[in-house]
C-alpha cells in the first residue's frame, strides 16, 4: 500500500513539474498593449516607417532612404524589407512588411549600450514578468503581437496575425528547406 501511495505521489509530482515547465515555455500574456518600437508601430506602411525613422534622432537609415519630400517616398518601389544603419546604439535593425504593412521589427542593440539584463529588467517592469521560452529568450504577447528579447541584446516584435498559419504549407516548406540544406552538403 505504501509503495502504491509513493508511486502515485511521484507520478503527480512529475506531472505537475512537467505541466509547470510547459506553461513557462509560453509567452507571458500582458495586459499592456504591445505595439512596436519607439514611434514605429506594427501595421504601419513602409513610407510611414521611413518617415518615422528619418524623424528619430537615434535611428538612421542607409543613404538610399534619405528623402526630401513625400513624393520621393511615393515614387519608390515598395518592397518587403527595410534595415537600419549600424550606429552607436544599434548593431542592426530590420523591418519586414507584407502587403505594405509592417509585421515584424527586429532590433539588435550594441551590447555595450544595452545588454540583455537591462533590456529584460525594463520590459519586465513595463509588461510584467516575462516567461523564458528557452534558455536565452524571454517573451510576452498581447492579442496578436509577440515580443521577445534574447541574450544577444535583440528585441523582436512580431504580428502573428499577418502570417498565414496554414500548418501543412509550413511543414512542407520546412521539409523542403531541410532537404535543400542536406543537398547543399
N, C-alpha and C positions, 0 to 999 in steps of 0.2 A: 504494500500500500504506500509506504514512504517513497519507494522508487517511482511509482506512478505519479505521485504528487510532485516529486522533484523533476520528473520528465515534463510534466505539464508546465511547471514553473519555468523551466529552461526554454520550452517552446514559446511561451508567452513573452519571455524576456527577449528572445531572438526576434520574434515577430515585431514587437514594439520597437526595438532598435532598428530593424530594417525599415519599418514604416517611417520612423523619425528621420532616418538618414535620407530616405527618398523625398520627404517633404522639404528637406533643406536643399535639395538639388533644384527645386523650382524657384523661379524668381519671386522676390517679395512683392506682394501686391501693395501698391502705395495709394493712399487716399489723395495725395497731391498730384496734380496733372503734370505729366512729363511731356514737354512739347518740343524741345530742341536745345541747341546750344547758343548762348548769348542772345542775339536778336535774330537768329535763324531758326525757324520752326519747320518741322516736318510738314509736308504738303505745299510748301512754297514753290513757285515756279523758279526755273533756273535764272531768269533775268532778275527776279527779286532777290535771290540768294547772292548773285553777283553784286547788286546794288548794296545789299546789307554788308557784305564783306568789304567792299570798297569804302563804305562809310564807317568801318570799325578801325580804330587806331591800333589794335593789336594784331589783327589778321591781315595778310596780304596775299594777293593772287599773283600768279605768273604774269608777266607783262602783256601777254596776249589778251587778258581780260580787263585791261585798263581802258574804260570807255569815257568818252567826253559827254555824251548825251544819250537819252533813251532810244533814239532812232538807231544808234550803233548797236545797242543790245538787240533790238527787234530784228535787225538785219542779219544777225549771226545765225549760223546753223546750230540749232539746239540739239546737242547730243545728250547722253545719259550720265556724264561724268564731269566732275569739277574737282580740282585739287588746290590746296593751299601751298604757298611758297614756304619753305623752311625759314624760320627766323629764331630769335632769342627764346620765344615761348613754345613754338610748335615745331616738332620734328616732322610731322606730316599731318595732313587733314584731307579727307575725301568726302565728297557729297555725291550721292548716287540718286539718279532720277529715273522715274518710269512715267511715260506719257507727260513729260514736263512737270512732274510733281516730285518733290524731294521725299524720298522714303528712307534714306539712311545717311547718318552722319558718323564719321569715324575720325576722332581727333586723337593724335598721339602727341603728348606733351614732351618737351625736353625734360628728361629726368632730373636735371639739376635745378629746374624751375619748380616743377610739381612732381612729387613722387606718388606712388601708389597709395601709401598710408595717408598722406594729406588729402588726396582726392577722395579716398574711401571715407575718411572722417567727415569731410564736408557733405558728401552725398548721404551718409547715414543721418546726419543732422537734418538735412533737407527732406529726405524721403522716408526716413525711418530705417531701422537696422536692416540692411540688405542680406540676402542669402547667398552663401557660397554655392555656385553651381558646379564648380570643380575646384581644384587646389589653387588656382591662380585667378579666379574671376568671381566677382560679386555682381548680383543682378537684381533689378527692380522692374516691375511692369505696372502699367496703368492703362486700362482699356486695351487698345491695340498697339501700344508703344512699349518696347523693351529697351531698357537702359542697362548697360553692362560696363563695368570698369575692370581692367585686368592689370596684372603686375608689370606690364611694360608701359605703365602710365598712359594707357589708351582708354578712352571713353567712347562707347558706341551707342547710338540711338538708332532704333530700327522700327519702322511702322510695319507691323506684321500683316495688316490687312491689305497692304499694297502688293503683296506677292500671292500668286496663285498657289494654293496649298494642295494641289492635286497630288496625292501620295504616289500613285503609280507612275506619273510622269517624273516625279522627283527620284523615285527608286530607279527607274530606267536610266535617267541621266547620271546618277551616281554610279550605277553598274557600268555604263558606257565609259565614264571618266576613269573608273578604276581599271577597266580593261585597257584603255588608252595609256595609262601610266605604266602598266606592265609591258605593253607593246613597245614602249619607248626605251626599255632597258637594253 
